[in-house]
Structures are given as structure tokens and as C-alpha cells.
Amino acid sequence: MTQNEMIDQFKKQLEEVVTKIKELDQELNLKKEEYFKLTGAVQALELAVKESESPTTGGTIADTTPAAPPADGMVQPPATTGIVQ
């Protein structure tokens, strides 16, 4: 294989890698969006359960906003079933 053939082959591989990175980035962004929607749904349901168990009269609602996720956007949900991690 000549150097020019190797260059062409590497350029082709580079294009394939860039395409794959773009696909994975799009998939990651969709998963992040799903994560935030599910987090919001869980928070809303937990709040609804609390309110139905002990209705408040003019009290304040505690801030249950979770800590910001790491840069990659994915965090393991907290264990709520008593499972030791």
C-alpha cells in the first residue's frame, strides 16, 4: 500500500468516525432530554403524594430540585428501596 493510498484510507476512516460521533451526540442529547423529563415527572408525582398525604394551608414548599448532573448529563438515580450501593 502506497502512502497516498494510506492517506485516502485514513481520510475515509476519519469521515466515518466523525459521522458516528455526530450520531452518538444526537442520541446522547435525546437521552439527556428524556432524563430531565423523567426527573420532572418524578418530582411532580412526589410533590402530589406529599400534598395528598398532608395538605398544607399557606405553607411553603420545600425545594426538591436535584443537584445539577455532571457534564455528561447522566447520573445514577438515588436508591429509594433501601438497596445499599
C-alpha positions in Angstrom: 0.0 0.0 0.0 1.4 3.4 -1.0 1.4 6.4 1.2 -1.2 8.1 -0.9 -3.5 5.0 -0.6 -2.9 5.1 3.2 -3.8 8.8 3.3 -7.0 8.1 1.4 -7.9 5.2 3.6 -7.3 7.2 6.8 -9.4 10.1 5.4 -12.2 7.7 4.8 -11.9 6.3 8.3 -11.9 9.8 9.7 -15.1 10.7 7.9 -16.7 7.6 9.3 -15.7 8.4 12.8 -16.9 12.0 12.5 -20.3 10.7 11.3 -20.5 8.2 14.1 -19.6 10.9 16.7 -22.4 13.1 15.3 -24.9 10.2 15.6 -23.9 9.4 19.2 -24.0 13.1 20.1 -27.6 13.3 18.9 -28.5 10.2 20.7 -26.9 11.5 23.9 -28.9 14.8 23.7 -32.1 12.8 23.3 -31.3 10.7 26.4 -30.5 13.9 28.3 -33.8 15.3 27.4 -35.5 12.1 28.5 -33.6 12.2 31.8 -34.8 15.7 32.6 -38.4 14.9 31.6 -38.4 11.8 33.8 -36.8 13.8 36.7 -39.5 16.4 36.4 -42.2 13.8 36.4 -40.9 12.1 39.5 -40.6 15.4 41.3 -44.2 16.3 40.3 -45.6 13.0 41.5 -43.6 13.1 44.7 -45.0 16.5 45.4 -48.5 15.4 44.6 -48.2 12.5 47.0 -46.9 14.7 49.8 -49.7 17.2 49.3 -52.4 14.5 49.3 -51.0 13.0 52.5 -50.8 16.2 54.4 -52.5 19.2 52.8 -50.9 22.5 53.6 -52.6 25.7 54.4 -50.5 28.5 53.2 -47.2 26.8 54.0 -44.1 26.9 51.8 -43.0 24.1 49.6 -39.5 22.7 50.1 -37.1 22.9 47.2 -36.6 19.3 46.0 -34.6 20.3 42.9 -31.8 17.7 42.4 -28.2 18.8 42.2 -27.0 19.6 38.7 -25.9 16.5 36.8 -22.3 16.0 35.8 -21.1 17.4 32.5 -22.2 14.3 30.6 -25.7 14.8 32.0 -26.1 11.3 33.3 -26.4 10.5 37.0 -27.5 7.4 38.8 -30.8 8.0 40.5 -30.8 7.8 44.3 -31.7 4.4 45.8 -35.2 4.7 47.4 -35.7 1.0 48.0 -33.2 0.5 50.8 -30.7 -1.1 48.5 -27.1 -0.5 49.6 -24.9 0.8 46.8 
